[in-house]
Amino acid sequence: MVARPARADGLIRFRNVSFDRAVNVEVRVGTTLEGATLYGTQKIGKGDLWEVDTTGTPAWWRREIVPGSNDGRYTAWQRVDPGSSDASVDI
């Protein structure tokens, strides 16, 4: 019998594939944006990964418009619904 890694249903993997500078990503978890709870904010370097465990609940995310600018401007919110499987978001 071979051991396999446990499956983490509802895991969302955010990966910075586009920006040379680290990019700030904000994630909220909930079925609606208005009712969503802040999960966290993470600065993701190019090639790095941030795993967010929502246990299958939809998540809302946005990123800095200009990574590293610290000007407080973010993209519009986007929704990710991992359902009963994992999801990946390339930024």
Secondary structure as UniProt FT lines:
FT   TURN            9..10
FT   STRAND          11..15
FT   STRAND          23..29
FT   TURN            33..35
FT   STRAND          37..44
FT   TURN            46..47
FT   STRAND          49..53
FT   TURN            55..56
FT   STRAND          59..64
FT   TURN            67..68
FT   STRAND          78..80
FT   TURN            83..84
FT   STRAND          87..90
//
